[in-house]
Amino acid sequence: MAGVVGWFLLIFGAMFVLSLIPGLGALFHGFWGFWITALVVSAIGSWITRRLVERRRFESKRRALVGVDSGHNQGKLGALLLASGRARAALEPLERAVAAEPKSPEWRYRLGLARLGAGRLRPAEEALASAAAIDAEYAYGDLQLRLAETRTRLGDVESARASLDLFDRNHGPSPESAYRRGLVERRAGRRDAARASFAQVAVLAERAAQFQRGRNRGWVARAFFLRWF
């Protein structure tokens, strides 16, 4: 009973606060306003709960990896931090993993991603290139896409183009590779070639498998903007 009363008090309190929003406050009055508020509060509560669960899982995994000080575990710790958006925090454990397992392309690849995420472009290119020297096709070709991205940002358009050529030759052009080729050609001052590559992004996205289309929408939107602006 106390829980039900508390829920109603929470909704009414949220209704009062939301009703003060300029231009939208009228939505949160009366019978329908109550249920709209209930939906908003439920959505926010679900989001907070999900974030808390994810945070607990992350901390549990992090503690387990920190507890065993081996090169492989350091690599897994770095990968965990990188996947959670903590590129700078991932640098040290990934560097230790590379030192402990120098023949592993995985740790060099992930170190390159962490450096790229931290804005350290030249060291990122070095780590990614060293991973490619071990296995040029690592991560199903994503290594070449990340090399192209890094080299383009560094202004090394010829090397970036070579990475994209290798990716397209082995995997076929993708919306991302076409988008990145457009960036390369734009950086090289070849605007017509850049526009042609950006136009190709939408064509490739339309041909892609259904499960890939959601991911490809971002490349299509970026390419459309750059094609005309």
Long-range contacts (C-beta under 8 A, 24 or more apart in sequence): 10-41, 11-37, 11-38, 11-41, 14-40, 14-41, 58-84, 70-100, 71-96, 71-97, 71-99, 71-100, 71-101, 72-97, 72-100, 72-101, 74-100, 75-100, 75-101, 75-104, 75-106, 75-107, 75-110, 78-107, 78-110, 78-111, 78-114, 79-110, 81-114, 82-110, 82-113, 82-114, 82-117, 87-113, 87-114, 87-115, 87-116, 87-117, 87-118, 88-114, 88-117, 88-118, 90-114, 90-117, 91-115, 91-118, 98-127, 103-134, 104-134, 105-131, 105-132, 105-134, 105-135, 105-138, 105-143, 106-131, 106-138, 108-134, 109-138, 109-139, 109-143, 109-146, 112-146, 112-150, 113-146, 116-146, 116-149, 116-150, 121-150, 121-153, 121-154, 122-154, 124-150, 125-150, 125-151, 125-154, 125-156, 136-166, 137-170, 140-171, 141-167, 141-170, 141-171, 145-176, 145-177, 145-180, 148-177, 148-180, 148-184, 149-180, 152-180, 152-183, 152-184, 152-187, 155-187, 157-184, 157-187, 157-188, 160-184, 160-187, 173-200, 173-204, 174-204, 174-208, 175-201, 175-202, 175-204, 175-205, 175-208, 175-216, 175-219, 175-220, 175-223, 176-216, 176-219, 178-204, 178-219, 178-223, 179-219, 179-222, 179-223, 182-223, 182-226, 182-227, 183-226, 186-226, 194-226, 195-227, 197-223, 198-223, 198-224, 198-226, 198-227, 199-223, 199-227
